[in-house]
Amino acid sequence: MIIPTLNEEKNLPKVLEKLPDYVDEVLIVDGHSKDKTVEVAKKFGARVVYDDVGKGSALRVGMKEVTGDIIIMMDADCSHIPSEIGLLVAGIQSGFDICMGSRFIQGGGTEDMTLLRKFGNKFFVSLVNLLWGTNYSDLCYGYRSLRKDCIDKLNLESDGFGVETELSIKAAKKKLRVLEVPSYEKARASGEGKLRTFHDGWLILSRISKEFISK
C-alpha cells in the first residue's frame, strides 16, 4: 500500500488504525512534513520514504519501493474508506490488472466534491472515453489498485494530480484489463486539501492532450 502524505498528523492515525489485517505492507511517501506525520507513520509500523515534488511523483517513488504483488493507492486525509480495500484487492485477484474506485457508479458517492469539480471530472472522463473508446465513470480519483507487474507497462510520468488521468489513459492504450468498483468518498477529516481546482484541472487537460498527441 502506498499513501502519500504532507502534514497529515491528525488524519493519518485514523487511516492506519482502520486498515484491514491482511494489508501487510504500508509505505508512506512523505513530502517532508512539518508536523508529526512521520512519527505517526513509524508508530504504526509503516515504512517511510520521502518525495516532495507532488502526488504523482510520490506514487511513482512508492511504486519502485513496494514489494507486494498487489499495490493499493490511498489518500491520507480520511476520504477513502479502509473497508473498501477488499473490493480493490478482489478485483485484482479475479484477473484484472487495475481496479479503480468510482464515485459515480451504483454504490459509490461523494461528500467532498464541489459542483465545479463534479463538472470538471465529468468533462474530463467524457473526453477520455471519446478519445480512447473507454467506458470510465470516474477519472480523477486516487483510490485504486494494480498488479505490480503493470508498473513498467504504464511508465507513468506525472508529478502532480494528473497521475490518475495518466494511469487511466495508459491502461487503455496498453489494453490492460480495468475494473471499476463503487467507492464512497468522505470529506477530508482535518486540514486543507492540496488540490487546486483550476491549476490541477489544467494539468489534467494537458496530460490528456499529451497522451492523445503521442497516441
Secondary structure, 3 states (H helix, E strand, C coil): CEEEECCCCCCHHHHHCCCCCCCCCCEEEECCCCCCHHHHHHHCCCEEEECCCCHHHHHHHHHHHCCCCEEEECCCCCCCCHHHHHHHHHHHHCCCCEEEEECCCCCCEECCCCHHHHHHHHHHHHHHHHHHCCCCCCCCCCCEEEEHHHHHHHCCCCCCCCHHHHHHHHHHHCCCCEEEEECEECCCCCCCCCCCHHHHHHHHHHHHHHHHHCC
